[in-house]
């Protein structure tokens, strides 16, 4: 490769990125030769000494792995070009090992809080675990003491499992893929054990027996959870949770105060704080205040956060929630600024709306197992006059509606709304068991639909364009 281009790449790499490259090369450069490397230029020279730059793909592979896609332009290559060529590369060619990439990806998702926990749990000399020691440094020391290796992942797995089960899942996924799928794999949202079915194993053995790449295995029955199928929820704080709680509607003569809503507000605040969200509560906002508030959050820098949540507790119409002044705000006016926020791109954005979507009450039918003495308590409807609105929903979004369009939602005057209370209950019950959000909302739908309210029924409705599984953390 052109050494001038490699020198130009070296000039644009930070010391931490050089450390990352050194870690990725630990399986292909002798450790003694690697110890003296202080910059990328020296690293590239070591690779050249080993005749590892001949196919022209190793340096691009390294740059892609650490996420420096822009530097590929110096080599007149693009990310797509490199990925395509890597898939076509002969298996005899030397590249970055899957083991090393797996460890590096874990390090990329390691939060400071989790790193502190790892340093406390891992059995290494305290002198090696100072404040400046990175997770890469920890793994290097573990390898030196033979506590970590391609076939020796148990100790690291046990440490990660105590800190963040999503990170531990990376090791399970690697084992299942690299060892033929024989090991059980625990999904991030539960403890059920799954393994590749017999027909998948047969196909795997046929392909590897013919020298095919292991990662070419694809079957319709393959149910292995993969880390890339999940949103990263390891950031701390995880994100902002904005709670708009509209109670006092005295300025609007046609609307009653929403008694019981403070119970919803307090329970939502407690639950999302347990999930490591930074909760912000706004009481009694007018329509214009609601729009300005959401714009303010859309302008914030969410780079170091992994998600955004907005809960709106108010009266509503179809596709609209109301400010305490009775002025309507289309739900799209709340979702669109957040959808357009660049620092929330590809991150889950969740909206939970406790408000009616019309003035019609849903009728229900008594079933055989319904109690004959069923009674109704003090429930009110969060309703107003229905008006047609359209709710667009962008990528990586979820909107949890308390009820389907045209219909009322109900709120207990002391105990809070049926929907929000059931949502909080199921989140607290199922998040610690690593259930994904769609499974949780399905459970919410089921429980709410069983209730009999003022002679009416209520059916919540989640709408979503999530592109991955979302498992919210809860201590």
For each residue, the residues with C-beta under 8 A, 3 or more apart:
1: 5 6 44 48 53 56 59 75
2: 5 6
3: 6 7 44
4: 7 8
5: 1 2 8 9 74 75
6: 1 2 3 9 10 40 41 44 59
7: 3 4 10 11 41
8: 4 5 11 12 74
9: 5 6 12 13 40 44 59 63 71 74 75
10: 6 7 13 39 40 41 44
11: 7 8
12: 8 9 68 71
13: 9 10 17 18 21 39 40 68 71
14: 17 18
15: 18 19
16: 19 20 134
17: 13 14 20 21 40 66 68
18: 13 14 15 21 22 37 38 39 40 43
19: 15 16 22 23 134 136
20: 16 17 23 24 66 104 136
21: 13 17 18 24 25 40 43 62 66
22: 18 19 25 26 34 37 43
23: 19 20 26 100 103 104 136 139 140
24: 20 21 62 65 66 96 100 101 104
25: 21 22 28 29 34 43 46 47 62 96
26: 22 23 29 31 34 100 140 143
27: 96 97 99 100
28: 25 47 50 52 94 96
29: 25 26 33 34 43 46 47 50
30: 33 34
31: 26 34 35
32: 35 36
33: 29 30 36 37 46 49
34: 22 25 26 29 30 31 37 43 46
35: 31 32
36: 32 33 42
37: 18 22 33 34 42 43 46
38: 18 42
39: 10 13 18 42 43
40: 6 9 10 13 17 18 21 43 44
41: 6 7 10 44 45
42: 36 37 38 39 45 46
43: 18 21 22 25 29 34 37 39 40 46 47
44: 1 3 6 9 10 40 41 47 48 53 59
45: 41 42 48 49
46: 25 29 33 34 37 42 43 49 50
47: 25 28 29 43 44 50 52 53 58 59
48: 1 44 45 51 52 53
49: 33 45 46
50: 28 29 46 47
51: 48 54
52: 28 47 48 58 94
53: 1 44 47 48 56 58 59
54: 51
55: 58 89 93
56: 1 53 59 60 75
57: 60 61 82 85 86 89 93 95
58: 47 52 53 55 61 62 94 95 96
59: 1 6 9 44 47 53 56 62 63 75
60: 56 57 63 64 72 75 77 82
61: 57 58 64 65 82 86 95 96
62: 21 24 25 58 59 65 66 96
63: 9 59 60 66 68 69 71 72
64: 60 61 67 68 69 72 79 82 83
65: 24 61 62 96 101 104
66: 17 20 21 24 62 63 104
67: 64
68: 12 13 17 63 64 71 72
69: 63 64 72 78 79
70: 73
71: 9 12 13 63 68 74 75
72: 60 63 64 68 69 75 77 78 79 81 82
73: 70 76 77 78
74: 5 8 9 71
75: 1 5 9 56 59 60 71 72
76: 73
77: 60 72 73 81 82
78: 69 72 73 81 82
79: 64 69 72 82 83
80: 83 84
81: 72 77 78 84 85
82: 57 60 61 64 72 77 78 79 85 86
83: 64 79 80 86 87
84: 80 81 87 88
85: 57 81 82 88 89
86: 57 61 82 83 89 95
87: 83 84
88: 84 85
89: 55 57 85 86 93 95
90: 93
91: 211 213
92:
93: 55 57 89 90
94: 28 52 58
95: 57 58 61 86 89
96: 24 25 27 28 58 61 62 65 100 101
97: 27 100 101 150
98: 101 102 174 177 178
99: 27 102 103 150 174 178
100: 23 24 26 27 96 97 103 104
101: 24 65 96 97 98 104 105
102: 98 99 105 106 170 171 174
103: 23 99 100 106 107 139
104: 20 23 24 65 66 100 101 107 108 136
105: 101 102 108 109 170 227
106: 102 103 109 110 135 160 167 170 171
107: 103 104 110 134 135 136 139
108: 104 105
109: 105 106 166 167 232 234
110: 106 107 114 115 118 135 167 234
111: 114 115 164 234 235 236
112: 115 116 236
113: 116 117 236
114: 110 111 117 118 163 164 167 234
115: 110 111 112 118 119 134 135 138
116: 112 113 119 120
117: 113 114 120 121 162 163
118: 110 114 115 121 122 135 138 159 160 163
119: 115 116 122 129 133 138
120: 116 117
121: 117 118 159 162 163
122: 118 119 129 138 142 155 159
123: 147 155
124: 128 129 138 141 142 145 147
125: 128 129 141
126: 129
127: 130
128: 124 125 133 137 138 141
129: 119 122 124 125 126 133 138
130: 127 133
131:
132:
133: 119 128 129 130 137 138
134: 16 19 107 115 137 138
135: 106 107 110 115 118 138 139
136: 19 20 23 104 107 139 140
137: 128 133 134 140 141
138: 115 118 119 122 124 128 129 133 134 135 141 142
139: 23 103 107 135 136 142 143 148 156
140: 23 26 136 137 143 144
141: 124 125 128 137 138 144 145
142: 122 124 138 139 145 147 148 155 156
143: 26 139 140 146 147 148 149
144: 140 141
145: 124 141 142
146: 143 149 152
147: 123 124 142 143 152 155 156
148: 139 142 143 152 153 155 156
149: 143 146 152 153
150: 97 99 153
151:
152: 146 147 148 149 155
153: 148 149 150 156 157 171 174 175
154: 157 158
155: 122 123 142 147 148 152 158 159
156: 139 142 147 148 153 159 160 171
157: 153 154 160 161 168 171 172
158: 154 155 161 162
159: 118 121 122 155 156 162 163
160: 106 118 156 157 163 164 165 167 168 171
161: 157 158 165 168
162: 117 121 158 159
163: 114 117 118 121 159 160 167
164: 111 114 160 167 168 234 473
165: 160 161 168 169 186 188 434
166: 109 169 170 188 227 230 232 233 234 471 473
167: 106 109 110 114 160 163 164 170 234
168: 157 160 161 164 165 171 172
169: 165 166 172 173 186 187 188 225 227 230
170: 102 105 106 166 167 173 174 227
171: 102 106 153 156 157 160 168 174 175
172: 157 168 169 175 176 183 185 186
173: 169 170 176 177 185 224 225 226 227
174: 98 99 102 153 170 171 177 178
175: 153 171 172 178 179 183
176: 172 173 179 181 182 183 185 195 196 224
177: 98 173 174 181 214 215 224
178: 98 99 174 175 214
179: 175 176 182 183
180: 196 201 204 205 208 214
181: 176 177 195 196 200 201 204 217 224
182: 176 179 195 196 201
183: 172 175 176 179 195
184: 193 194 195
185: 172 173 176 193 194 195 224 225
186: 165 169 172 190 191 192 193
187: 169 190 192 194 225 434
188: 165 166 169 225 230 434 436 469 471
189: 433 434 435 436 439 469 471
190: 186 187 433 434 435
191: 186 433 434
192: 186 187
193: 184 185 186
194: 184 185 187 223 224
195: 176 181 182 183 184 185
196: 176 180 181 182 200 201 204 222 224
197: 200 201 221
198: 201 202
199: 202 203 219 221
200: 181 196 197 203 204 217 219 221 222
201: 180 181 182 196 197 198 204 205
202: 198 199 205 206
203: 199 200 206 207 217 219
204: 180 181 196 200 201 207 208 214 217
205: 180 201 202 208 209
206: 202 203 209 210
207: 203 204 210 212 213 214 216 217
208: 180 204 205 211 212 214
209: 205 206
210: 206 207
211: 91 208
212: 207 208 216
213: 91 207 216
214: 177 178 180 204 207 208 217
215: 177
216: 207 212 213
217: 181 200 203 204 207 214 222
218: 222
219: 199 200 203 222
220:
221: 197 199 200
222: 196 200 217 218 219
223: 194
224: 173 176 177 181 185 194 196
225: 169 173 185 187 188 229 230 469
226: 173 229
227: 105 166 169 170 173 230
228: 468
229: 225 226 468 469
230: 166 169 188 225 227 233 468 469 470 471
231: 306 307 347 348 466 468 469 470 471
232: 109 166 235 306
233: 166 230 238 306 307 470 471 472 473
234: 109 110 111 114 164 166 167 306 473
235: 111 232 238 239 304 305 306
236: 111 112 113 276
237: 240 276 277 278 305
238: 233 235 275 276 277 305 306 307 473
239: 235 277 278 302 305 306 307 308 309 347
240: 237 277 278 279 280 297 300 302 305 308 309
241: 268 269 272 277 278 279 280 308 309 310 311
242: 280 282 293 294 297 309 310 311
243: 265 268 269 279 280 281 282 310 311 313
244: 282 285 290 293 310 311 312 313 314
245: 261 262 264 265 281 282 283 284 313
246: 249 258 261 283 284 285 312 313 314 315 322 323 324
247: 257 258 259 261 262 283 284 324
248: 251 257 284 324
249: 246 252 255 256 257 258 315 322 324 326
250: 257
251: 248 324 325 326
252: 249 255 322 324 325 326
253:
254: 326 384
255: 249 252 315 322 326 384
256: 249 259 380
257: 247 248 249 250
258: 246 247 249 261 313 314 315 380 382 411
259: 247 256 380 411 413 414
260: 263 264 380 411 412 413 414 415 416 417
261: 245 246 247 258 264 265 313 354 411 416 417
262: 245 247 265 266
263: 260 266 267 414 415 416 421
264: 245 260 261 267 268 313 354 411 416 417 420 421
265: 243 245 261 262 268 269 281 283 313
266: 262 263 269 270
267: 263 264 270 271 416 420 421 424
268: 241 243 264 265 271 272 311 352 420 424
269: 241 243 265 266 272 273 279 281
270: 266 267 273 274 424
271: 267 268 274 275 424 427 428
272: 241 268 269 275 277 279 309
273: 269 270 276 277 279
274: 270 271 428 474 475
275: 238 271 272 427 431 472 473 474
276: 236 237 238 273 473 475
277: 237 238 239 240 241 272 273 307 309
278: 237 239 240 241
279: 240 241 243 269 272 273
280: 240 241 242 243
281: 243 245 265 269
282: 242 243 244 245 285 289 293
283: 245 246 247 265
284: 245 246 247 248 324
285: 244 246 282 289 290 293 323 324
286: 289 290 323 324 325 327
287: 290 291 322 323 325 326 327 328 329
288: 291 292 323 327
289: 282 285 286 292 293 323
290: 244 285 286 287 293 294 312 321 323 329 334
291: 287 288 294 295 329 333 334
292: 288 289 295 296
293: 242 244 282 285 289 290 296 297
294: 242 290 291 297 298 310 333 334 337 338
295: 291 292 298 299 337
296: 292 293 299 300
297: 240 242 293 294 300 308 310 337 338
298: 294 295 337 338 340 341
299: 295 296 341
300: 240 296 297 341 343
301: 304 343
302: 239 240 305 308 341 343 344 347
303: 343
304: 235 301
305: 235 237 238 239 240 302 308 347
306: 231 232 233 234 235 238 239 347 348
307: 231 233 238 239 277 347 348 349 350 470 472
308: 239 240 241 297 302 305 338 341 344 347 348 349 350
309: 239 240 241 242 272 277 350 351 352
310: 241 242 243 244 294 297 334 338 350 351 352
311: 241 242 243 244 268 351 352 353 354 420
312: 244 246 290 321 334 351 352 353 354 355
313: 243 244 245 246 258 261 264 265 354 355 417 420
314: 244 246 258 321 322 323 354 355 382
315: 246 249 255 258 321 322 355 356 382 383 384
316: 320 321 322 353 355 356 357 382 383 384
317: 320 322 328 356 357 358 384 385 386 387 389
318: 357 358 386 387 388 389 405 406
319: 330 331 332 357 387 388 389 390 391 405
320: 316 317 328 329 330 331 387 389
321: 290 312 314 315 316 328 329 331 334 353 355
322: 246 249 252 255 287 314 315 316 317 326 327 328 329 355 384
323: 246 285 286 287 288 289 290 314 326 327 328 329
324: 246 247 248 249 251 252 284 285 286
325: 251 252 286 287
326: 249 251 252 254 255 287 322 323
327: 286 287 288 322 323
328: 287 317 320 321 322 323 387
329: 287 290 291 320 321 322 323 333 334
330: 319 320 333 334 389 391
331: 319 320 321 334 335 351 353 389 391 399
332: 319 335 336 389 390 391 392
333: 291 294 329 330 336 337
334: 290 291 294 310 312 321 329 330 331 337 338 351
335: 331 332 338 339 349 351 391 392 393 394 397 399
336: 332 333 339 340 392 394
337: 294 295 297 298 333 334 340 341
338: 294 297 298 308 310 334 335 341 344 349
339: 335 336 349 394 395 397
340: 298 336 337 394
341: 298 299 300 302 308 337 338 344 345
342: 345
343: 300 301 302 303
344: 302 308 338 341 347 349
345: 341 342 396
346: 395 396 467
347: 231 239 302 305 306 307 308 344 396
348: 231 306 307 308 396 397 398 466 470
349: 307 308 335 338 339 344 396 397 398
350: 307 308 309 310 397 398 399 400 437
351: 309 310 311 312 331 334 335 397 398 399 400
352: 268 309 310 311 312 399 400 420 423
353: 311 312 316 321 331 399 400 401 402
354: 261 264 311 312 313 314 382 402 409 411 417 419 420
355: 312 313 314 315 316 321 322 382 402 409
356: 315 316 317 359 381 382 383 384 402 403 407 408 409
357: 316 317 318 319 386 401 402 403 404 405 406 407 409
358: 317 318 383 386 405 406 407 408
359: 356 381 383 384 385 386 408
360: 386 406 407 408
361: 381 407 408 454 455 456
362: 403 404 407 408 456 457 458 459
363: 456 457
364: 452 456 457
365:
366: 370
367: 370
368:
369:
370: 366 367 374 452
371: 374
372:
373:
374: 370 371 452
375:
376: 379 452 453 454 455
377: 412
378: 412 413 414
379: 376 410 411 412 413 418 453 454
380: 256 258 259 260 410 411 413
381: 356 359 361 408 409 410 411 454
382: 258 314 315 316 354 355 356 402 408 409 410 411 417
383: 315 316 356 358 359 408 409
384: 254 255 315 316 317 322 356 359
385: 317 359
386: 317 318 357 358 359 360 406
387: 317 318 319 320 328
388: 318 319
389: 317 318 319 320 330 331 332
390: 319 332
391: 319 330 331 332 335 399 463
392: 332 335 336
393: 335 397 399 463 464 465
394: 335 336 339 340 397 465
395: 339 346 465 467
396: 345 346 347 348 349 465 466 467
397: 335 339 348 349 350 351 393 394 464 465 466
398: 348 349 350 351 437 462 463 464 465 466 470
399: 331 335 350 351 352 353 391 393 462 463 464
400: 350 351 352 353 423 441 444 460 462
401: 353 357 404 460 461 462 463
402: 353 354 355 356 357 382 409 417 418 419 420 458 460
403: 356 357 362 407 408 409 419 458 459 460 461
404: 357 362 401 407 459 460 461
405: 318 319 357 358 461
406: 318 357 358 360 386
407: 356 357 358 360 361 362 403 404 458 459
408: 356 358 359 360 361 362 381 382 383 403 456 458
409: 354 355 356 357 381 382 383 402 403 417 418 419 458
410: 379 380 381 382 417 418 453 454 456 458
411: 258 259 260 261 264 354 379 380 381 382 416 417 418
412: 260 377 378 379 415 416 417 418 421
413: 259 260 378 379 380
414: 259 260 263 378
415: 260 263 412 421
416: 260 261 263 264 267 411 412 420 421
417: 260 261 264 313 354 382 402 409 410 411 412 420 421
418: 379 402 409 410 411 412 421 422 448 451 453 458
419: 354 402 403 409 422 423 444 448 458 460
420: 264 267 268 311 313 352 354 402 416 417 423 424
421: 263 264 267 412 415 416 417 418 424 425
422: 418 419 425 426 444 447 448
423: 352 400 419 420 426 427 441 444
424: 267 268 270 271 420 421 427 428
425: 421 422 428 429 447
426: 422 423 429 430 440 441 443 444 447
427: 271 275 423 424 430 431 440 472 474
428: 271 274 424 425 431 432 474
429: 425 426 432 433
430: 426 427 433 435 439 440 443
431: 275 427 428 434 435 440 471 472 473 474
432: 428 429 474
433: 189 190 191 429 430
434: 165 187 188 189 190 191 431 471
435: 189 190 430 431 439 440 471
436: 188 189 439 440 469 470 471
437: 350 398 440 441 466 470 471 472
438: 441 442 462 464 466 469 470
439: 189 430 435 436 442 443
440: 426 427 430 431 435 436 437 443 444
441: 400 423 426 437 438 444 445 460 462
442: 438 439 445 446
443: 426 430 439 440 446 447
444: 400 419 422 423 426 440 441 447 448 460
445: 441 442 448 449 459 460 461 462
446: 442 443 449 450
447: 422 425 426 443 444 450 451
448: 418 419 422 444 445 451 458 459 460
449: 445 446 457 458 459 460
450: 446 447
451: 418 447 448 457 458
452: 364 370 374 376 455 456 457
453: 376 379 410 418 456 457 458
454: 361 376 379 381 410
455: 361 376 452
456: 361 362 363 364 408 410 452 453
457: 362 363 364 449 451 452 453
458: 362 402 403 407 408 409 410 418 419 448 449 451 453
459: 362 403 404 407 445 448 449
460: 400 401 402 403 404 419 441 444 445 448 449
461: 401 403 404 405 445
462: 398 399 400 401 438 441 445
463: 391 393 398 399 401
464: 393 397 398 399 438
465: 393 394 395 396 397 398
466: 231 348 396 397 398 437 438 469 470
467: 346 395 396
468: 228 229 230 231
469: 188 189 225 229 230 231 436 438 466
470: 230 231 233 307 348 398 436 437 438 466
471: 166 188 189 230 231 233 431 434 435 436 437
472: 233 275 307 427 431 437
473: 164 166 233 234 238 275 276 431
474: 274 275 427 428 431 432
475: 274 276
